[in-house]
């Protein structure tokens, strides 16, 4: 009987994980972890570590951008894109050691 209860509990836990994966993004930022609701259920972009993302990565993940904006966290998109822009702008003037220190 205990084995049957353990199997049933495992099935419930797995189903909850799949449901969460379909309905939420787990986003890791510089300072925190976020659970962002998806606008449409899909098994894509379940976990996104955006700490080092630049404008190119944001362009490749439009659904995540829309969901972050709708969730009120557009500052994350702007912050990493702006950082990428200024890093590219200042790259010719920095030494290789400066670039390694920023990462």
C-alpha positions as CSV (number, residue, x, y, z in Angstrom):
1,X,0.0,0.0,0.0
2,X,2.9,2.4,0.8
3,X,4.4,1.8,-2.7
4,X,1.1,2.6,-4.3
5,X,0.8,5.8,-2.3
6,X,4.4,6.7,-3.3
7,X,3.7,6.1,-6.9
8,X,0.5,8.2,-6.7
9,X,2.4,11.0,-5.0
10,X,5.1,10.9,-7.7
11,X,2.5,11.1,-10.4
12,X,0.9,14.1,-8.8
13,X,4.2,15.8,-8.3
14,X,5.1,15.1,-12.0
15,X,1.8,16.4,-13.2
16,X,2.2,19.6,-11.1
17,X,5.7,20.1,-12.7
18,X,4.4,19.7,-16.2
19,X,1.5,22.1,-15.5
20,X,3.9,24.6,-14.1
21,X,6.2,24.2,-17.0
22,X,3.4,24.9,-19.5
23,X,2.1,27.9,-17.6
24,X,5.1,29.7,-16.1
25,X,8.6,31.0,-17.0
26,X,11.2,30.6,-14.3
27,X,13.5,33.6,-14.9
28,X,16.8,34.1,-13.1
29,X,18.0,37.8,-12.9
30,X,21.0,39.4,-11.3
31,X,19.2,39.8,-8.0
32,X,16.2,37.4,-7.9
33,X,14.3,34.5,-9.3
34,X,10.9,35.2,-10.9
35,X,7.9,33.0,-11.9
36,X,6.3,34.8,-14.8
37,X,2.9,33.6,-16.1
38,X,2.8,32.7,-19.8
39,X,0.1,34.2,-22.0
40,X,-0.4,31.0,-23.8
41,X,0.5,27.5,-22.5
42,X,3.5,26.0,-24.2
43,X,6.4,23.9,-23.2
44,X,9.0,26.5,-24.3
45,X,11.3,28.9,-22.4
46,X,10.6,27.2,-19.1
47,X,13.8,28.3,-17.5
48,X,15.7,31.4,-18.7
49,X,18.9,32.8,-17.1
50,X,18.9,36.4,-18.3
51,X,21.9,37.6,-16.3
52,X,24.2,37.8,-19.4
53,X,21.6,38.4,-22.1
54,X,22.1,41.1,-24.7
55,X,19.8,42.5,-27.4
56,X,20.3,39.4,-29.6
57,X,19.0,37.0,-27.0
58,X,15.9,39.1,-26.3
59,X,15.2,39.2,-30.0
60,X,15.2,35.4,-30.1
61,X,12.7,35.1,-27.2
62,X,9.7,37.4,-28.1
63,X,7.2,35.4,-26.0
64,X,9.3,35.9,-22.9
65,X,9.6,39.6,-23.6
66,X,5.8,40.0,-24.0
67,X,5.2,38.1,-20.8
68,X,7.7,40.1,-18.8
69,X,6.2,43.3,-20.0
70,X,2.7,42.2,-19.2
71,X,3.9,41.1,-15.8
72,X,5.3,44.6,-15.2
73,X,9.0,43.7,-15.4
74,X,10.0,45.5,-18.7
75,X,12.9,47.0,-16.7
76,X,14.7,43.7,-17.0
77,X,14.5,43.8,-20.8
78,X,15.7,47.4,-21.0
79,X,18.4,46.9,-18.4
80,X,20.2,44.0,-20.1
81,X,19.8,45.5,-23.6
82,X,21.1,48.9,-22.4
83,X,24.1,47.2,-20.7
84,X,24.9,45.3,-23.9
85,X,24.7,48.5,-25.9
86,X,27.0,50.4,-23.6
87,X,29.4,47.4,-23.4
88,X,29.7,47.4,-27.2
89,X,30.1,51.1,-27.2
90,X,32.9,51.2,-24.7
91,X,34.7,48.0,-25.9
92,X,37.3,49.8,-28.2
93,X,38.4,52.0,-25.2
94,X,38.8,49.2,-22.6
95,X,41.7,46.9,-22.0
96,X,41.2,43.1,-22.0
97,X,41.6,43.1,-18.2
98,X,38.7,45.6,-17.9
99,X,36.5,43.4,-20.0
100,X,37.3,40.3,-17.8
101,X,36.5,42.3,-14.6
102,X,33.0,43.2,-15.9
103,X,31.9,39.6,-16.5
